[in-house]
């Protein structure tokens, strides 16, 4: 068996981890009326933060209303 990871393997592993972390963030999100908190952001990668921003989940923080 070849133990070398291809770029595709790495991309799939990274995406799986992003999805896992986003699932955790969504759980927190449900508890905060659809918005993420600073604690959520501290536990997210920059890719996850960018995705959350694109989804409008950072509005309260960006507007100064977040926790």
Biopython code that builds the backbone (N, CA, C, O; Angstrom):
import numpy as np
from Bio.PDB.StructureBuilder import StructureBuilder

atoms = [
    (1, "UNK", "N", (0.845, -1.194, 0.000)),
    (1, "UNK", "CA", (0.000, 0.000, 0.000)),
    (1, "UNK", "C", (0.883, 1.248, 0.000)),
    (1, "UNK", "O", (1.865, 1.330, 0.738)),
    (2, "UNK", "N", (0.527, 2.186, -0.815)),
    (2, "UNK", "CA", (1.263, 3.440, -0.919)),
    (2, "UNK", "C", (0.810, 4.380, 0.200)),
    (2, "UNK", "O", (-0.374, 4.704, 0.301)),
    (3, "UNK", "N", (1.748, 4.814, 1.033)),
    (3, "UNK", "CA", (1.409, 5.678, 2.163)),
    (3, "UNK", "C", (1.527, 7.160, 1.842)),
    (3, "UNK", "O", (1.324, 7.998, 2.720)),
    (4, "UNK", "N", (1.850, 7.494, 0.611)),
    (4, "UNK", "CA", (1.973, 8.902, 0.235)),
    (4, "UNK", "C", (0.601, 9.486, -0.046)),
    (4, "UNK", "O", (-0.208, 8.899, -0.765)),
    (5, "UNK", "N", (0.357, 10.637, 0.526)),
    (5, "UNK", "CA", (-0.911, 11.320, 0.288)),
    (5, "UNK", "C", (-0.808, 12.177, -0.962)),
    (5, "UNK", "O", (0.192, 12.859, -1.186)),
    (6, "UNK", "N", (-1.836, 12.130, -1.755)),
    (6, "UNK", "CA", (-1.894, 12.983, -2.935)),
    (6, "UNK", "C", (-2.494, 14.325, -2.524)),
    (6, "UNK", "O", (-3.102, 14.425, -1.458)),
    (7, "UNK", "N", (-2.336, 15.345, -3.344)),
    (7, "UNK", "CA", (-3.000, 16.620, -3.040)),
    (7, "UNK", "C", (-4.514, 16.442, -2.866)),
    (7, "UNK", "O", (-5.129, 17.113, -2.037)),
    (8, "UNK", "N", (-5.096, 15.555, -3.632)),
    (8, "UNK", "CA", (-6.530, 15.290, -3.506)),
    (8, "UNK", "C", (-6.857, 14.672, -2.145)),
    (8, "UNK", "O", (-7.860, 15.026, -1.526)),
    (9, "UNK", "N", (-6.009, 13.747, -1.681)),
    (9, "UNK", "CA", (-6.209, 13.140, -0.358)),
    (9, "UNK", "C", (-6.162, 14.208, 0.729)),
    (9, "UNK", "O", (-7.002, 14.234, 1.628)),
    (10, "UNK", "N", (-5.173, 15.082, 0.634)),
    (10, "UNK", "CA", (-5.022, 16.149, 1.623)),
    (10, "UNK", "C", (-6.234, 17.075, 1.583)),
    (10, "UNK", "O", (-6.764, 17.451, 2.629)),
    (11, "UNK", "N", (-6.668, 17.440, 0.396)),
    (11, "UNK", "CA", (-7.843, 18.309, 0.259)),
    (11, "UNK", "C", (-9.066, 17.652, 0.884)),
    (11, "UNK", "O", (-9.851, 18.319, 1.558)),
    (12, "UNK", "N", (-9.235, 16.356, 0.667)),
    (12, "UNK", "CA", (-10.378, 15.641, 1.246)),
    (12, "UNK", "C", (-10.295, 15.599, 2.766)),
    (12, "UNK", "O", (-11.308, 15.763, 3.446)),
    (13, "UNK", "N", (-9.102, 15.380, 3.302)),
    (13, "UNK", "CA", (-8.931, 15.364, 4.753)),
    (13, "UNK", "C", (-9.197, 16.737, 5.360)),
    (13, "UNK", "O", (-9.850, 16.848, 6.398)),
    (14, "UNK", "N", (-8.691, 17.775, 4.713)),
    (14, "UNK", "CA", (-8.919, 19.138, 5.200)),
    (14, "UNK", "C", (-10.407, 19.469, 5.155)),
    (14, "UNK", "O", (-10.946, 20.028, 6.109)),
    (15, "UNK", "N", (-11.066, 19.131, 4.066)),
    (15, "UNK", "CA", (-12.502, 19.414, 3.949)),
    (15, "UNK", "C", (-13.292, 18.664, 5.013)),
    (15, "UNK", "O", (-14.243, 19.209, 5.573)),
    (16, "UNK", "N", (-12.915, 17.425, 5.299)),
    (16, "UNK", "CA", (-13.601, 16.650, 6.340)),
    (16, "UNK", "C", (-13.445, 17.329, 7.698)),
    (16, "UNK", "O", (-14.398, 17.387, 8.475)),
    (17, "UNK", "N", (-12.248, 17.842, 7.988)),
    (17, "UNK", "CA", (-12.021, 18.535, 9.251)),
    (17, "UNK", "C", (-12.798, 19.850, 9.292)),
    (17, "UNK", "O", (-13.368, 20.196, 10.327)),
    (18, "UNK", "N", (-12.826, 20.575, 8.196)),
    (18, "UNK", "CA", (-13.602, 21.815, 8.129)),
    (18, "UNK", "C", (-15.076, 21.514, 8.378)),
    (18, "UNK", "O", (-15.738, 22.236, 9.124)),
    (19, "UNK", "N", (-15.588, 20.465, 7.767)),
    (19, "UNK", "CA", (-16.995, 20.099, 7.956)),
    (19, "UNK", "C", (-17.274, 19.729, 9.409)),
    (19, "UNK", "O", (-18.319, 20.087, 9.953)),
    (20, "UNK", "N", (-16.340, 19.013, 10.040)),
    (20, "UNK", "CA", (-16.513, 18.637, 11.446)),
    (20, "UNK", "C", (-16.566, 19.887, 12.324)),
    (20, "UNK", "O", (-17.431, 20.013, 13.191)),
    (21, "UNK", "N", (-15.632, 20.807, 12.089)),
    (21, "UNK", "CA", (-15.605, 22.029, 12.895)),
    (21, "UNK", "C", (-16.824, 22.907, 12.628)),
    (21, "UNK", "O", (-17.359, 23.534, 13.542)),
    (22, "UNK", "N", (-17.254, 22.945, 11.385)),
    (22, "UNK", "CA", (-18.448, 23.737, 11.070)),
    (22, "UNK", "C", (-19.679, 23.134, 11.735)),
    (22, "UNK", "O", (-20.577, 23.869, 12.146)),
    (23, "UNK", "N", (-19.737, 21.805, 11.848)),
    (23, "UNK", "CA", (-20.855, 21.166, 12.551)),
    (23, "UNK", "C", (-20.858, 21.597, 14.015)),
    (23, "UNK", "O", (-21.916, 21.874, 14.580)),
    (24, "UNK", "N", (-19.683, 21.653, 14.624)),
    (24, "UNK", "CA", (-19.588, 22.135, 16.001)),
    (24, "UNK", "C", (-20.022, 23.597, 16.088)),
    (24, "UNK", "O", (-20.733, 23.984, 17.015)),
    (25, "UNK", "N", (-19.597, 24.395, 15.132)),
    (25, "UNK", "CA", (-19.964, 25.814, 15.125)),
    (25, "UNK", "C", (-21.462, 25.985, 14.914)),
    (25, "UNK", "O", (-22.076, 26.868, 15.511)),
    (26, "UNK", "N", (-22.059, 25.135, 14.058)),
    (26, "UNK", "CA", (-23.507, 25.225, 13.837)),
    (26, "UNK", "C", (-24.277, 24.933, 15.116)),
    (26, "UNK", "O", (-25.320, 25.539, 15.366)),
    (27, "UNK", "N", (-23.770, 24.007, 15.928)),
    (27, "UNK", "CA", (-24.421, 23.715, 17.207)),
    (27, "UNK", "C", (-24.406, 24.963, 18.086)),
    (27, "UNK", "O", (-25.420, 25.314, 18.690)),
    (28, "UNK", "N", (-23.263, 25.626, 18.155)),
    (28, "UNK", "CA", (-23.160, 26.868, 18.908)),
    (28, "UNK", "C", (-24.033, 27.939, 18.266)),
    (28, "UNK", "O", (-24.690, 28.722, 18.952)),
    (29, "UNK", "N", (-24.026, 27.958, 16.945)),
    (29, "UNK", "CA", (-24.810, 28.909, 16.161)),
    (29, "UNK", "C", (-26.289, 28.828, 16.535)),
    (29, "UNK", "O", (-26.951, 29.853, 16.695)),
    (30, "UNK", "N", (-26.797, 27.624, 16.670)),
    (30, "UNK", "CA", (-28.212, 27.435, 17.028)),
    (30, "UNK", "C", (-28.510, 28.029, 18.396)),
    (30, "UNK", "O", (-29.615, 28.511, 18.645)),
    (31, "UNK", "N", (-27.526, 27.993, 19.275)),
    (31, "UNK", "CA", (-27.715, 28.509, 20.627)),
    (31, "UNK", "C", (-27.616, 30.033, 20.673)),
    (31, "UNK", "O", (-27.962, 30.645, 21.684)),
    (32, "UNK", "N", (-27.150, 30.646, 19.596)),
    (32, "UNK", "CA", (-26.916, 32.093, 19.578)),
    (32, "UNK", "C", (-27.694, 32.795, 18.469)),
    (32, "UNK", "O", (-27.200, 33.751, 17.872)),
    (33, "UNK", "N", (-28.893, 32.330, 18.195)),
    (33, "UNK", "CA", (-29.776, 32.968, 17.210)),
    (33, "UNK", "C", (-29.136, 33.141, 15.843)),
    (33, "UNK", "O", (-29.303, 34.178, 15.201)),
    (34, "UNK", "N", (-28.412, 32.140, 15.402)),
    (34, "UNK", "CA", (-27.850, 32.177, 14.057)),
    (34, "UNK", "C", (-26.533, 32.907, 13.920)),
    (34, "UNK", "O", (-26.027, 33.061, 12.808)),
    (35, "UNK", "N", (-25.969, 33.358, 15.021)),
    (35, "UNK", "CA", (-24.706, 34.085, 14.962)),
    (35, "UNK", "C", (-23.630, 33.347, 15.746)),
    (35, "UNK", "O", (-23.903, 32.729, 16.776)),
    (36, "UNK", "N", (-22.418, 33.420, 15.246)),
    (36, "UNK", "CA", (-21.283, 32.830, 15.936)),
    (36, "UNK", "C", (-20.750, 33.812, 16.970)),
    (36, "UNK", "O", (-20.954, 35.020, 16.855)),
    (37, "UNK", "N", (-20.073, 33.291, 17.968)),
    (37, "UNK", "CA", (-19.492, 34.127, 19.019)),
    (37, "UNK", "C", (-17.984, 34.232, 18.818)),
    (37, "UNK", "O", (-17.408, 33.538, 17.979)),
    (38, "UNK", "N", (-17.353, 35.107, 19.598)),
    (38, "UNK", "CA", (-15.895, 35.225, 19.533)),
    (38, "UNK", "C", (-15.241, 33.902, 19.906)),
    (38, "UNK", "O", (-14.225, 33.532, 19.317)),
    (39, "UNK", "N", (-15.805, 33.184, 20.871)),
    (39, "UNK", "CA", (-15.252, 31.877, 21.242)),
    (39, "UNK", "C", (-15.287, 30.923, 20.060)),
    (39, "UNK", "O", (-14.334, 30.177, 19.834)),
    (40, "UNK", "N", (-16.383, 30.944, 19.304)),
    (40, "UNK", "CA", (-16.466, 30.105, 18.107)),
    (40, "UNK", "C", (-15.333, 30.453, 17.146)),
    (40, "UNK", "O", (-14.659, 29.571, 16.615)),
    (41, "UNK", "N", (-15.136, 31.748, 16.931)),
    (41, "UNK", "CA", (-14.102, 32.193, 15.987)),
    (41, "UNK", "C", (-12.709, 31.779, 16.429)),
    (41, "UNK", "O", (-11.870, 31.421, 15.601)),
    (42, "UNK", "N", (-12.465, 31.826, 17.719)),
    (42, "UNK", "CA", (-11.146, 31.448, 18.231)),
    (42, "UNK", "C", (-10.821, 29.988, 17.968)),
    (42, "UNK", "O", (-9.651, 29.606, 17.948)),
    (43, "UNK", "N", (-11.841, 29.171, 17.767)),
    (43, "UNK", "CA", (-11.638, 27.746, 17.524)),
    (43, "UNK", "C", (-11.760, 27.371, 16.056)),
    (43, "UNK", "O", (-11.817, 26.186, 15.725)),
    (44, "UNK", "N", (-11.800, 28.354, 15.175)),
    (44, "UNK", "CA", (-11.987, 28.087, 13.752)),
    (44, "UNK", "C", (-10.747, 28.485, 12.958)),
    (44, "UNK", "O", (-10.006, 29.387, 13.348)),
    (45, "UNK", "N", (-10.535, 27.798, 11.841)),
    (45, "UNK", "CA", (-9.453, 28.161, 10.922)),
    (45, "UNK", "C", (-9.887, 29.388, 10.120)),
    (45, "UNK", "O", (-11.060, 29.761, 10.130)),
    (46, "UNK", "N", (-8.939, 30.007, 9.432)),
    (46, "UNK", "CA", (-9.300, 31.181, 8.624)),
    (46, "UNK", "C", (-10.272, 30.799, 7.517)),
    (46, "UNK", "O", (-11.106, 31.614, 7.125)),
    (47, "UNK", "N", (-10.178, 29.560, 7.000)),
    (47, "UNK", "CA", (-11.105, 29.128, 5.956)),
    (47, "UNK", "C", (-12.529, 29.040, 6.510)),
    (47, "UNK", "O", (-13.492, 29.436, 5.853)),
    (48, "UNK", "N", (-12.640, 28.515, 7.728)),
    (48, "UNK", "CA", (-13.954, 28.405, 8.359)),
    (48, "UNK", "C", (-14.538, 29.783, 8.648)),
    (48, "UNK", "O", (-15.735, 30.006, 8.467)),
    (49, "UNK", "N", (-13.694, 30.704, 9.095)),
    (49, "UNK", "CA", (-14.153, 32.065, 9.367)),
    (49, "UNK", "C", (-14.631, 32.717, 8.073)),
    (49, "UNK", "O", (-15.670, 33.377, 8.053)),
    (50, "UNK", "N", (-13.873, 32.531, 6.994)),
    (50, "UNK", "CA", (-14.272, 33.098, 5.701)),
    (50, "UNK", "C", (-15.610, 32.526, 5.249)),
    (50, "UNK", "O", (-16.462, 33.258, 4.743)),
    (51, "UNK", "N", (-15.795, 31.238, 5.427)),
    (51, "UNK", "CA", (-17.059, 30.604, 5.038)),
    (51, "UNK", "C", (-18.218, 31.126, 5.900)),
    (51, "UNK", "O", (-19.305, 31.399, 5.390)),
    (52, "UNK", "N", (-17.976, 31.259, 7.203)),
    (52, "UNK", "CA", (-19.013, 31.772, 8.095)),
    (52, "UNK", "C", (-19.369, 33.214, 7.736)),
    (52, "UNK", "O", (-20.538, 33.597, 7.768)),
    (53, "UNK", "N", (-18.354, 34.010, 7.393)),
    (53, "UNK", "CA", (-18.610, 35.396, 6.989)),
    (53, "UNK", "C", (-19.470, 35.420, 5.735)),
    (53, "UNK", "O", (-20.416, 36.202, 5.639)),
    (54, "UNK", "N", (-19.143, 34.563, 4.773)),
    (54, "UNK", "CA", (-19.919, 34.503, 3.533)),
    (54, "UNK", "C", (-21.356, 34.073, 3.798)),
    (54, "UNK", "O", (-22.269, 34.465, 3.071)),
    (55, "UNK", "N", (-21.557, 33.270, 4.835)),
    (55, "UNK", "CA", (-22.902, 32.796, 5.177)),
    (55, "UNK", "C", (-23.655, 33.772, 6.077)),
    (55, "UNK", "O", (-24.786, 33.493, 6.475)),
    (56, "UNK", "N", (-23.045, 34.913, 6.402)),
    (56, "UNK", "CA", (-23.718, 35.913, 7.229)),
    (56, "UNK", "C", (-23.742, 35.583, 8.706)),
    (56, "UNK", "O", (-24.517, 36.176, 9.455)),
    (57, "UNK", "N", (-22.906, 34.644, 9.143)),
    (57, "UNK", "CA", (-22.925, 34.230, 10.539)),
    (57, "UNK", "C", (-22.090, 35.132, 11.442)),
    (57, "UNK", "O", (-22.052, 34.920, 12.655)),
    (58, "UNK", "N", (-21.433, 36.116, 10.882)),
    (58, "UNK", "CA", (-20.585, 36.998, 11.681)),
    (58, "UNK", "C", (-21.172, 38.394, 11.829)),
    (58, "UNK", "O", (-20.533, 39.276, 12.403)),
    (59, "UNK", "N", (-22.367, 38.601, 11.324)),
    (59, "UNK", "CA", (-22.942, 39.943, 11.313)),
    (59, "UNK", "C", (-22.955, 40.603, 12.687)),
    (59, "UNK", "O", (-22.578, 41.768, 12.810)),
    (60, "UNK", "N", (-23.381, 39.882, 13.721)),
    (60, "UNK", "CA", (-23.477, 40.522, 15.035)),
    (60, "UNK", "C", (-22.102, 40.893, 15.572)),
    (60, "UNK", "O", (-21.954, 41.926, 16.226)),
    (61, "UNK", "N", (-21.094, 40.068, 15.307)),
    (61, "UNK", "CA", (-19.736, 40.392, 15.756)),
    (61, "UNK", "C", (-19.198, 41.580, 14.975)),
    (61, "UNK", "O", (-18.624, 42.500, 15.557)),
    (62, "UNK", "N", (-19.380, 41.563, 13.657)),
    (62, "UNK", "CA", (-18.861, 42.642, 12.823)),
    (62, "UNK", "C", (-19.566, 43.964, 13.098)),
    (62, "UNK", "O", (-18.992, 45.032, 12.886)),
    (63, "UNK", "N", (-20.796, 43.896, 13.565)),
    (63, "UNK", "CA", (-21.547, 45.107, 13.890)),
    (63, "UNK", "C", (-21.378, 45.509, 15.354)),
    (63, "UNK", "O", (-22.016, 46.452, 15.821)),
    (64, "UNK", "N", (-20.519, 44.791, 16.075)),
    (64, "UNK", "CA", (-20.250, 45.134, 17.465)),
    (64, "UNK", "C", (-21.296, 44.668, 18.441)),
    (64, "UNK", "O", (-21.355, 45.166, 19.566)),
    (65, "UNK", "N", (-22.136, 43.712, 18.036)),
    (65, "UNK", "CA", (-23.194, 43.238, 18.920)),
    (65, "UNK", "C", (-22.929, 41.838, 19.447)),
    (65, "UNK", "O", (-23.735, 41.289, 20.197)),
    (66, "UNK", "N", (-21.792, 41.258, 19.053)),
    (66, "UNK", "CA", (-21.489, 39.883, 19.458)),
    (66, "UNK", "C", (-20.954, 39.800, 20.867)),
    (66, "UNK", "O", (-20.607, 40.804, 21.488)),
    (67, "UNK", "N", (-20.896, 38.565, 21.359)),
    (67, "UNK", "CA", (-20.395, 38.330, 22.713)),
    (67, "UNK", "C", (-18.897, 38.493, 22.763)),
    (67, "UNK", "O", (-18.294, 38.333, 23.824)),
]
sb = StructureBuilder()
sb.init_structure("model")
sb.init_model(0)
sb.init_chain("A")
sb.init_seg("    ")
for serial, (resi, resn, name, xyz) in enumerate(atoms, 1):
    if name == "N":
        sb.init_residue(resn, " ", resi, " ")
    sb.init_atom(name, np.array(xyz, "f"), 0.0, 1.0, " ", f" {name:<3s}", serial, name[0])
structure = sb.get_structure()
